[in-house]
Amino acid sequence: MRHTDSGPAGAFAVPAGTPAAPLDDPFDVMLVGWSFLSGGLLTAALDLGVFDTLGDGRLGAEELSLRTGLHPRAGRDFLDALASLGLLVRRDGRYRNSPGAARHLVTGRPGYVGGFLRMTSELTGTGANGALTGLLRTGSARGQDADGEVPFTRIFHDPGRLRQFLSAMDAFSGAIAPGVSALIDWSACTTFADIGGGRGNLAAHVAAAHPHLRGTVLDRPAMRPFFEELAAERGVAKRLRFAEGDFFEDELPRADVLVLGGVLHDWSDDRRALLLRKAYDAVEDGGTVIVYDNMTDDARERASTLLLSVVMMLQSARARLFAPAECASWMCDAGFTVERTAVLPALTTAVVGRKI
């Protein structure tokens, strides 16, 4: 996958005169749609006084968050995203203003443009909105109530919106599926289970690529009719079955390979650990677990995934992205031996572990 965010010019900057790269990956398109977020983060940083607080000095994340009122849940991703956009410099766990930010974003300096940025953001409606500022100050998702419920969960009670959501998820899992299908040697396996597998798009791809396999998709009851429709369309209905359940409350299906795709990012660390322990209990001896998810890079320098983490935190009360090294650590704690890590399309990384 091509990335345009490797340099200090910003997450989505392309040098002048450079032809636009083809939008082959689904997240290439999503990141164009989310390009307003980089401006929203800059406006939020101005409103929170990040650049003024730093001035010409350096502060660690904890002290900087304390002085600016940043909530711990979103603070680290927010600050690292500002660094990846070239607005801050992070070194040895401490942050300072980049030269451009020191010149143009600290109040009272001759080159200050922060006031004009705020004004144009308000006029065009592209600046930080209440939901983003609320996340950064309180750690709460947009519309989150006292019980932690968020508007996103309503889609499971609306078949029309749920179908739209599943179609989008199919685009991502379809891009990832060839990589997952080739990730391990499936010839020695006979069964697999996709935990939280939606309507079974990835499971159908794996089953089609390996006709000897039989698979189970575990998800909410609302997914069953969509699963049955897709499995019939793909011609794999005889080799895939749907299991209704809650993967925290119910036993996971036993299988040679368990897949946890796009699941862990939605939960707190303790719930992630619980789910991986349950996966260890469910996978057959000598079997494999594949965890794939949108992950940051271990160095936390890639703007696209840091911005995606902010998007997820806006939508969910517990979600955040994590790094491959964190995922590997949780898997080892659950008892797995981590065998490899692989980069897949759609800003996704897979970590493969084995139950020895």
Disulfide bonds with the S-S distance in Angstrom:
none
